[in-house]
């Protein structure tokens, strides 16, 4: 180990874990004098590190920033949260002229930084593709997405209408190994029940009146990629049973056909209703619910992330100016104060529409003012509790 970088763990297990995608780095750490007399365990990825900690206690974990699967900073945060008694340190490679070559480069001993530095390095987490916001609530969403994206785990995204559930589903897809493959969206609430089975599973020619030719279903067209089932709570009970069979077997049988096809897709679902309550009311199958809720991600409503409003407003305004071919405009501080005090029952989508309306009303002006944001009309029947805006 580098001089002055010794780690003195006060644990009692005599055991430590090294996680790195590079076997040579793992070997160098395990052979370091600082760890003589301790039992060293090694893994290549973050998921394996978490699994190993569940199997046996360790005094500390040494993390390389290069893991085979997950983001190392996120793994460190999970370890510290779930195992607060375990010390977590970075492994850093110091260049040294007299060091032995490893993987075509000259690498010297590894220096270790305490886990306190991990918090500082992860204070600002980069937003997901297509998403805006740096509030703590959104950081948690970003963290969960980056943890699950590399895997094929089924994801259930929950949140109110207009919070951006499809954007999160797209981010999971884009950050995962299936990103080059199709991303197929099915809105379960928008397709009539009589057509839903044919839409999902496909149909053979003559399967029903009007079926003049065979057609692949949405599940089949998602082959190799991701199937996003939006508004899953609206799925009829009969279709819930068919979806469950597909999730269990991975097989698709087209309507009116005896042929069975095996399909490899990742499934992501979203809902704005409480599925557990639907299960209690016998409107949603319990077995399907547990199949879908393997990895839940809850999106916060806009009123829970008011600090993100300036970024969101500026983003939408820039887009409208660019699309309209007009010079850039900005939002006044008075408008931002007004926007922060509205309740936004329609969430981010409602804010987007408000900015678009103000953009049009602003005409040739280069700034959006409070007069460009009229009060929500009472004629829409929105109750006062949902539109607590300023006078």
NORKAZI-V673239 format. One record per helix or strand of 2 or more residues. SS is the DSSP state (H for helix, E for strand). FROM is the first residue (numbers start at 1). TO is the last residue. If there is no record, write none. Layout:
SS&FROM&TO  SS&FROM&TO
//
This chain:
E&15&19  H&23&30  H&33&35  E&39&43  H&46&55  E&60&64  H&72&82  E&87&93  E&101&102  E&105&106  E&110&113  H&116&121  H&136&149  E&155&158  H&165&174  E&183&187  H&193&201  E&202&203  E&215&216  H&218&221  E&226&230  H&232&234  H&237&249  E&251&253  E&260&262  E&266&271  H&275&280  H&286&292  E&295&298  H&302&304  H&306&324  E&330&331  H&333&340  H&347&361  E&367&368  H&370&372  H&378&380  H&384&386
//
